[in-house]
Amino acid sequence: MDHDHPLNVSKSTAPITRDQFMAFFRSGTFYEHMSDDDCREIFATVLKGGSDLTAKFLNELLEDYSVEDVIVVNTKTLDWR
């Protein structure tokens, strides 16, 4: 890891706090220092469980990223909301 990277923490330094991480995540600095692979890894692992993945959430995500040719449908209700 780059020594100038905002999340660089040595063994003698306390781990970053939630507030520090969230401030970094919400800043433009996040995008300057994180690779596309880093962002995909965070996205793929950050949710706590399967209950976080609803048709509504996934469709909102697809809409946020302007993906127009995919719809997620809840197979139990055949609902996409």
Secondary structure, 3 states (H helix, E strand, C coil): CCCCCCCCCCCCCCCCCHHHHHHHHHCHHHHHHCCHHHHHHHHHHHCCCHHHCCHHHHHHHHHHCCCCCCCCCECCCCECC
